[in-house]
Every structure is written in C-alpha cells, then in structure tokens.
Amino acid sequence: MIKELNIDGVTSYKSQSTFSPTNKTSLIYGLNGAGKSTISEFLYNQGAPKFAKCSIKTSQECEILVYNQSFLNDYFYEEDNLKGIFTLSKENKVALQQIEADTKELEKHLITQQDNLKLATEAVSKLEQEKIKASGKVWEIKTNFSGGDRVLEFCLESLKRTELLFQHIIGLPLPDSAPGYTVDDLKAEASSIEGEGAAPFTTIPIISAGWLSIEGDSLWSKVIVGSQEGSVAEFIAKAGNSDWVKQGLQFISDEEDPQTCPFCQQETVTKTIIDSIRRVFDEAYEQDIEQLELIKAQYEALTSRLNIQDIANSPLANKELVEAWTIACEALKASIRENILHIGNKIKSPSTPTTLTDTSLTVNLINNLLNNLNDKIGAHNDKLANKTKTKDGIKSRFWTLMRWDYDQTISAYSQSASELKDEISKISQEATKVDADVAASKGKIANLRKQTVNIEESIENINAGLVEIGIDGFSVVPYGENFYRVSRATEQENAFHSLSEGEKTVISFLYFMELCKGQKTASAVPQAKVVVIDDPISSLSHLYVFNIGQLIKKYLINDDLYKQVFVLTHSLYFFYELTHTNHKTRGDTQNLFRVFKNTNGSSVIPMKYEEIQNDYQSYWSIIKDQASPPALIANCMRNIIEYFFNFVQKKDFNNVFQKPALSTDKFTTFYRYMNRESHSLGQNIFDIKEFDHQVFKDGLRLIFEECGYSEHYDAMSK
C-alpha cells in the first residue's frame, strides 16, 4: 500500500505537499486547475524528470494502475487497436487451483522477503549509527588541529571530510605501546622547520682540556728537600724543616761573618754554616722548584683560556640538559680554582706532597652534554634541509599517536561493526534463499498462466458493461492475437475515432477496469494492486456519472482484489456519490482530501465529511479567499450569477446587468468579465492588470441588492 505521497517542484506545487492515506479508499476533491492531475501523472509516470523532487513510500511491492489522460493517450488516441487484456479462463480448473495454491505460497515468500528486508534495513541502520557515532568522535581530530595554532594542520591534508578521516584512522595498525612523544613535541618539531624562526643552528665547540696532563704530573707528590749530605743536611732532614730553612735563607747575607741568625736573632751564623745550608739546596732542588713554577704558569694559562659557551638560550637545549650542564661547569671551575691553590702551596712548601683534583670526569661530562646538544642541532639542521621528509615523518608519528589516543572509540566501533556485518551476512544469505523461492513461485505461476490466458472473457465483460450502461451502438471485437478493436454495425474501419467524447470515456473506463482485473502479459505475476482514477466523468452526462460511480464502488472499492483505491474529481456530486454516509464505516475505510491552489501554490489537506458542499456553495467559498487566483474568482462569480438567476430565478442573465448602479466606470471591468460570452475564458484576466478583488466583490453584492436578494448575498457571504 501507498503510505505517503510527497508532491513538490512540479506544475503549481511551489513547495512540498504531503498526504498520508491510511485507509483503503482515498477520495480527493479539487477544482479544475487546482493540481489533482499532477498527483495522478506522478503515479502514472514516476520516473519522469519533472517529478525529480516528488516521492512515494509504500509498505510492500505493488502494481499501481492509473486511469487519467495519459492512460487514454497511451492506450487509445494513437491507435485504434486496444492492447489485449489477459484474464484467467474458468475452464482449466486444475491450473486455476494450482495457481491459487502457488499464489498463496508466493504471498508467504513475499512476506518473508519483506521481513528479511526489514531486518536487513535495521541492521544496516544500526551499523550506520555506530559509524556516525564513532566518526563523530574521531572528527575531533579535524576540529582540534585545523583551528587554533594550526601547526599540525598539514597532517590532515586530503582528510578534511568525515568519511575520509574515519576510514584513514581505522585503517591504521594499533601501536604495540604508547608513543614516547606528545602532540606538543610534534608541534615543537614542526614549528622548528616552518616560519620565521626556522633557521639552522651552529654547533657548540666542546672543551679541549690541555691541562689534564698537568693534573696528573708526578712532581706534585714528590718530596723536594735538596741534598742529604753533610751534618747540616742530616739535621734538616732529621728536623723535617727544609721548607722553613729555605725560606730563612732570604734573610741571610753572604757578606757578613758572623751575622745575626734570622731565627734566634743571635750572631751565630757563620759563613761556614751558610755554605753548608746552601749546599743542601743544590741545583737539583732548584730545578724542581723551577719546574713547579713553569707548570703553574702553564696550568694557569691553559685554564684561563677556558671558554664555556652558554647553552641556556639554545632552543634545542631542554631544561634537564641545561641544569646538568650548569652544575658540571660550576664544578669544573671550582676544581680548577682549587688546583691552582694546591699548586701555589706546593711551590711554597716543596717538601710537602700534594694531589690535584682530576677534572677529566667533569670535562667528559660537559663534553657529553654538548655532544648531545650538537646531535640535536645536527638533526635539526638535517630536518630543515629536508623539509618534505621531515613533515612526512611528523605526519606518520602524528597518526600513530592519534590511533593510540582514539583506540577506545575505534575498537568499540570495530567490535560492533564486526557483529553487525556478521548479522547482515546471515540475513543476506537468508534473503538469497527467499529470493530464489520467490523467483521459483513466480516462474511456476507464469507457466500455469500460459495455459489459461485468453482475452475473450475481457471482450465479453466490456460489451456487457456497455449494454448495462445503455450503449448499444457499438461493441468491442478481437483484432489479431492480443488486441481489441471498436466495431459498429456499419463496420467502419476507424470506428473508435467516430465515437463521442463521452462514449470514448465509457469504453476506455470499462477497458481500464478489465485491465485492473487481469494481467497485461501472459507471464505477469500478480502483485498488490493500487488503483488510481482521475476524473472519469469529465465529459459524461449525469446518468453515466451515476453508473460510473456505481461501477467504481462495486468492482473496485468493495473488491478485496485491490489494496487501495484513489479517486480524484472536480465534481462535488461525484465526490459525494462515492463517500460512505455512515461515519463509522467511512472513518474505517475512507480518507477524504482536498486539493486547493492559491498564490502560495497547490496543497493537499485532509477534508472532513461535514465540509462537503455543493458546487454553488463551493463557488462562494472561493470568491471570499483573496489568495485565490483572479481568473478563478472571476469565473466563480460568473458561475454564481449564472446559476442563481438562470436556474433558480429563471431570469435572463444579460438583464441582470442592466442596473444603473453597475453602469459606473468603477464596475466596467467587472461588467466585462461577468457578461463575456463564455466564462471558460476567464483565464484571460491575466492579460491585464486591472483586477481588483474588492471592486469585483462590491459588484457582485450590488447585483444581488439591486435584484432584491441582499439577504441571500449576506447569508452566502458568511
């Protein structure tokens, strides 16, 4: 069954109009030009380009049979031969019984097929929802990195669409462990090769510590005491005060004999004693002292040239490296100062052994730190020289990090998707089996139909229908294997084209009813049938209108063969004829709709039974709506005057306008359009821009007032 119809963007439907039939029968009323035929045309030819914005929703696969002007053109007006209608013969009972059984079996398969399709649709919908949920979460990557500083936006190149980004990240393997870097690390690396600050850095020279060999010289541990020969030397050695004696020599003169001792201040120092003391501090002693002085000068010279370049401001030196480097540098400087102090003490006291601090470990530590920094500088310079390769590396590590960070979302989706795909696969396998069953049943039915198809019964039914309506001037006869032809007693070759419009309508409608009962081809397999009938009584007399209405009710509306019946008409009489008077029965079986058109376009709205009016009342409703098209208002006013005065009051139509009140210039246009020969030409009002709704309304009121029917006008205007 048709569950919903959407008409949009075609003819007078400026915006979408939707209506949902819920009962078997839908009766749709509307004046000519309101938009009824657009609905039947869409159902007749849904694939036409002009209906691109229209749509239909059905609850099951169905065959839609439409009777409208296009049907007449396709089946009658282009050729005299009517396409044959295949119906089942009553003679082959075995085949009929088998067809009936197979048809029931087919219906079961079709129900299973629909159930299967529903399950598949639900599973696919669930899969899509899981995907939307997961891709929406992953879309945060695009939001986060294509805004703000945008340093890593290049990693999203060609991936700035939800589907592309999602498929990319779920296709990446999960890292074995958490990456050892952060987004900030990648941003810093990317920033170092882009922009104004992207410049190469100079490596920092390491320390060349030439003084290290001095610190290990054996002279520092040597006891320098001079010669050990002679009584004085023995005494100095025994006293262990050679440094003290050596320092005292500077206060003794070689000229005086004896002279005052610098230690006891007595004249006890003779030249002999002085010579003995001087022999203790011989040439070897002096050489050691000179060597000490020389080494001291070298050490001071080498360490004074120590130039430690500050790395604190280097962009590549992290906090930990700078702190370690600072501590090591301070330690080195302190050790050098301490060693210089030790050297000075050794010179003052040559006989006292001393040990200098070994600064090699500190120097190595500093150089290792500098080498580490230089490695970073080298890597930075290399990245800068190979930007494309560097950015590719950053991009690869970026997605590795994103894959790790969003694993919870991706894993949850993968698990759900896997389960749903397995479910869809099982449903698909079952669908394949059901489809095969459906095809097999259709094949069996089609083969059986070939044994029972004929067109003789259809011919008999059409001719019987013509006689029943009261038409006996012509009949339908077979023509060839699968065609009909209209025949008169005079055997006119082209008899169909000699029929009146009313006769053509009757025969075409009887043919359509036979088409609804039968099949178009011998191999056709029956489906649920939906019948659409668009104004079948447009050129019929009232007698035929009643008969056509009875045929529709008896053979279509009340026949369970048809799942739905749509009837569209401009005649309130015909519309009323088809409605159920019992409101309970009507509410359960019929939907009433109305098609109307104003300046906003055509629309379809539900209609209550209580709203049904006769044509005369309908005309009054239209002229009160200023949104109705001017031509329609003018036509309806003309119809009101013609109906009331010609048919009700039996007055000459033209005499109505001979009132002085209507002869003023104000009502010239109104008079012209009311008094024109045929109101069917009312659309010509669009040719000029002189339509004034209020003037026309005042003119209509004056007609009724001048003729003495103001009360009638007031009553109908409410």
HUCOR-V54960 format. One record per helix or strand. SS is the DSSP state (~ for helix, > for strand). FROM is the first residue (numbers start at 1). TO is the last residue. If there is no record, write none. Layout:
# HUCOR-V54960
ss->[SS,SS]
from->[FROM,FROM]
to->[TO,TO]
This chain:
# HUCOR-V54960
ss->[>,>,>,>,>,~,~,>,>,~,>,>,~,~,~,~,~,~,~,~,~,>,>,~,~,~,~,~,~,>,~,>,>,~,~,>,>,~,>,~,~,>,>,~,~,~,~,~,~,~,~,~]
from->[2,10,13,17,25,36,49,55,62,69,82,86,93,140,153,162,183,212,218,231,242,259,269,271,283,319,360,387,407,453,456,474,483,495,501,519,528,542,562,572,583,590,601,609,615,630,654,660,665,679,693,710]
to->[7,10,13,19,29,44,51,58,67,77,83,88,138,145,156,170,192,215,221,239,251,259,269,280,304,348,385,405,452,454,469,479,488,498,517,519,534,557,569,578,589,598,606,611,623,648,657,662,674,687,706,717]
